[in-house]
């Protein structure tokens, strides 16, 4: 049902409708980190495309593993546990893109025809997990906390890895992060204990589809292969 309204009455009707729409909208305040988060969600916007292109040129001139004074994405780093305090370190790692070619001499695989493939093989873990591994191997005295994507081009992907110094008093005295100083967390990136490693192990999902992934696929396979019989049955 519509009724034609002219003159000052029309202005009043339009004003009332705008007022109702404005009051129905939920006005939320966003902080600086939230603005950065929303900006990084629009990676194909003109501003971010320009920034990524310029930064990618800079990254290509630097070593494959270099230390940074501050994270490129502070809001992402803070969500992963980073704090701007002593004991936290940021390193950027460059990883070559593409699949994992089988490392055999002259492309010859001595074995069954099933294992003859060389070129079109894919890695079981993500490039981000490999970046964490390379940073952890190069910096053996530090503990890998997590990592995140920062840039990529046709040849490389760039990740920033958050590392923690377990011997620093600022880390050992902080109850929110001193769990990483325990010996059980040595080289956690090599054992699939970081977020990227757990994703490759299939531990990010829950429910009936992931029952065969816990505690690990190998452990479930071993358990299913055994025959457990009670002594008196």
C-alpha positions as CSV (number, residue, x, y, z in Angstrom):
1,X,0.0,0.0,0.0
2,X,1.5,3.3,-1.1
3,X,0.1,6.8,-0.8
4,X,1.4,9.8,-2.8
5,X,2.6,12.5,-0.4
6,X,3.6,15.9,-1.5
7,X,5.0,19.0,0.1
8,X,6.2,19.2,3.7
9,X,4.4,15.9,4.5
10,X,6.7,14.1,2.0
11,X,9.8,15.5,3.8
12,X,8.4,14.3,7.1
13,X,7.8,10.8,5.9
14,X,11.3,10.5,4.4
15,X,12.8,11.9,7.6
16,X,10.9,9.4,9.7
17,X,12.0,6.5,7.5
18,X,15.6,7.5,7.6
19,X,15.5,7.9,11.4
20,X,14.0,4.4,11.8
21,X,16.7,2.9,9.5
22,X,19.5,4.7,11.4
23,X,18.2,3.6,14.8
24,X,17.8,0.0,13.6
25,X,21.5,-0.1,12.5
26,X,23.9,-1.3,15.2
27,X,26.6,1.3,15.5
28,X,29.8,-0.3,16.7
29,X,33.1,1.2,17.5
30,X,36.2,-0.3,15.9
31,X,39.7,0.1,17.2
32,X,42.9,0.5,15.2
33,X,43.6,-3.3,15.1
34,X,40.1,-3.9,13.8
35,X,40.6,-1.5,11.0
36,X,43.9,-3.2,10.1
37,X,42.2,-6.5,10.2
38,X,39.4,-5.3,7.8
39,X,42.0,-3.8,5.5
40,X,43.9,-7.0,5.2
41,X,40.7,-8.9,4.3
42,X,40.5,-6.8,1.1
43,X,43.8,-7.8,-0.5
44,X,42.6,-6.9,-4.0
45,X,41.9,-3.3,-3.0
46,X,44.0,-0.6,-4.8
47,X,45.8,0.5,-1.6
48,X,46.8,-3.0,-0.5
49,X,47.7,-4.2,-4.0
50,X,50.1,-1.2,-4.3
51,X,51.6,-1.9,-0.9
52,X,52.1,-5.6,-1.5
53,X,53.7,-5.0,-4.9
54,X,56.2,-2.5,-3.5
55,X,57.0,-4.6,-0.5
56,X,57.4,-7.7,-2.6
57,X,60.1,-5.9,-4.6
58,X,61.9,-5.0,-1.3
59,X,61.6,-8.6,0.0
60,X,63.2,-10.0,-3.1
61,X,66.4,-7.9,-2.5
62,X,66.8,-9.2,1.1
63,X,68.0,-12.6,2.3
64,X,65.6,-15.6,2.5
65,X,65.7,-15.4,6.3
66,X,66.0,-11.9,7.9
67,X,65.1,-10.4,11.3
68,X,62.5,-7.6,11.5
69,X,62.2,-4.8,14.1
70,X,58.4,-5.1,14.2
71,X,55.7,-7.2,12.6
72,X,54.3,-6.2,9.2
73,X,50.8,-7.2,10.4
74,X,50.7,-6.2,14.1
75,X,47.0,-7.1,14.5
76,X,47.6,-10.6,13.1
77,X,50.8,-11.1,15.2
78,X,49.0,-10.1,18.4
79,X,46.2,-12.5,17.7
80,X,48.8,-15.3,17.5
81,X,50.3,-14.4,20.8
82,X,53.0,-11.7,20.0
83,X,53.7,-9.0,22.5
84,X,56.0,-6.1,21.9
85,X,58.3,-6.9,24.7
86,X,61.8,-8.4,25.3
87,X,62.0,-12.0,24.4
88,X,59.8,-11.9,21.3
89,X,61.4,-11.9,17.8
90,X,60.0,-11.7,14.3
91,X,61.7,-13.3,11.3
92,X,60.6,-13.2,7.7
93,X,61.1,-16.4,5.7
94,X,61.0,-16.7,1.9
95,X,59.8,-20.1,0.5
96,X,59.8,-21.1,-3.1
97,X,56.3,-21.9,-4.4
98,X,55.2,-25.0,-6.1
99,X,55.0,-28.7,-5.5
100,X,57.6,-31.1,-4.1
101,X,59.6,-32.8,-6.9
102,X,61.0,-36.1,-5.8
103,X,64.8,-35.7,-5.0
104,X,66.1,-38.6,-7.1
105,X,69.2,-38.5,-9.4
106,X,68.4,-38.1,-13.1
107,X,64.7,-38.6,-12.3
108,X,65.2,-42.4,-11.9
109,X,63.2,-44.1,-9.3
110,X,64.4,-47.6,-8.6
111,X,61.4,-49.6,-7.5
112,X,57.8,-50.5,-8.3
113,X,55.9,-48.7,-11.0
114,X,53.6,-47.3,-8.3
115,X,56.4,-45.1,-7.0
116,X,57.8,-43.9,-10.4
117,X,56.4,-40.4,-10.2
118,X,58.8,-37.5,-10.0
119,X,57.3,-34.2,-11.0
120,X,53.6,-33.8,-10.0
121,X,54.0,-34.7,-6.4
122,X,52.5,-32.4,-3.7
123,X,54.0,-31.8,-0.2
124,X,52.1,-33.2,2.7
125,X,52.6,-30.0,4.7
126,X,51.9,-26.4,3.8
127,X,54.5,-23.9,2.8
128,X,53.9,-22.0,6.1
129,X,54.8,-25.1,8.1
130,X,58.0,-25.4,6.0
131,X,58.8,-21.7,6.7
132,X,58.4,-22.4,10.5
133,X,60.7,-25.4,10.2
134,X,63.5,-23.4,8.4
135,X,63.3,-20.6,10.9
136,X,63.4,-23.1,13.8
137,X,66.4,-24.9,12.4
138,X,68.3,-21.7,11.8
139,X,67.5,-20.3,15.3
140,X,67.9,-23.4,17.4
141,X,67.9,-21.5,20.7
142,X,64.4,-19.9,20.1
143,X,61.0,-21.5,20.2
144,X,58.5,-21.1,17.3
145,X,55.2,-19.7,18.5
146,X,53.3,-19.3,15.2
147,X,53.5,-17.6,11.8
148,X,51.3,-15.8,9.2
149,X,51.3,-14.9,5.5
150,X,52.6,-11.5,4.5
151,X,53.2,-11.5,0.7
152,X,53.7,-13.6,-2.4
153,X,54.6,-13.3,-6.1
154,X,54.9,-15.8,-8.9
155,X,58.0,-17.5,-7.5
156,X,58.0,-17.1,-3.7
157,X,55.7,-16.8,-0.7
158,X,56.8,-14.8,2.3
159,X,55.8,-15.6,5.9
160,X,56.7,-14.0,9.2
161,X,57.5,-16.3,12.1
162,X,57.0,-15.4,15.7
163,X,59.8,-16.8,17.9
164,X,60.3,-16.6,21.7
165,X,63.5,-16.7,23.7
166,X,63.0,-19.3,26.4
167,X,66.0,-18.1,28.4
168,X,64.9,-14.5,28.7
169,X,63.7,-13.5,32.2
170,X,60.9,-11.4,30.7
171,X,59.5,-14.7,29.2
172,X,60.2,-16.9,32.1
173,X,58.5,-14.6,34.5
174,X,55.4,-14.1,32.4
175,X,52.7,-16.7,33.3
176,X,50.9,-16.3,30.0
177,X,53.9,-17.4,27.9
178,X,56.3,-19.2,30.1
179,X,54.7,-22.5,29.2
180,X,56.9,-22.4,26.0
181,X,60.1,-22.6,28.1
182,X,59.5,-26.2,29.1
183,X,61.8,-28.7,27.4
184,X,58.8,-30.5,25.9
185,X,58.4,-27.6,23.5
186,X,61.8,-27.8,22.0
187,X,61.5,-27.7,18.2
188,X,57.7,-27.9,18.3
189,X,57.6,-26.8,14.7
190,X,59.5,-30.0,13.6
191,X,56.9,-32.2,15.4
192,X,53.7,-30.7,14.1
193,X,52.8,-28.9,17.3
194,X,52.3,-25.4,15.9
195,X,49.0,-24.3,14.3
196,X,50.3,-25.0,10.7
197,X,51.6,-28.4,11.8
198,X,48.4,-29.4,13.5
199,X,46.4,-28.4,10.4
200,X,48.6,-30.7,8.2
201,X,48.0,-33.5,10.7
202,X,44.2,-33.1,10.4
203,X,43.8,-31.9,14.0
204,X,41.9,-28.7,13.3
205,X,38.6,-30.4,12.7
206,X,36.2,-32.0,15.2
207,X,33.4,-34.5,15.1
208,X,32.9,-38.0,13.6
209,X,34.8,-37.2,10.4
210,X,38.0,-36.6,12.4
211,X,38.0,-39.6,14.8
212,X,40.7,-41.4,12.9
213,X,43.1,-38.4,13.2
214,X,43.5,-38.4,17.0
215,X,45.9,-38.8,18.6
216,X,47.4,-39.3,15.2
217,X,46.7,-41.2,12.0
218,X,49.6,-43.6,12.7
219,X,48.5,-44.3,16.3
220,X,44.9,-45.0,15.1
221,X,46.2,-47.4,12.4
222,X,48.4,-49.2,14.9
223,X,45.5,-49.5,17.3
224,X,43.3,-51.0,14.6
225,X,45.9,-53.5,13.5
226,X,46.4,-55.0,17.0
227,X,44.2,-57.8,18.3
228,X,43.6,-57.4,22.0
229,X,42.2,-60.4,23.8
230,X,41.5,-60.7,27.5
231,X,43.2,-63.6,29.3
232,X,39.9,-65.0,30.7
233,X,37.2,-64.8,28.1
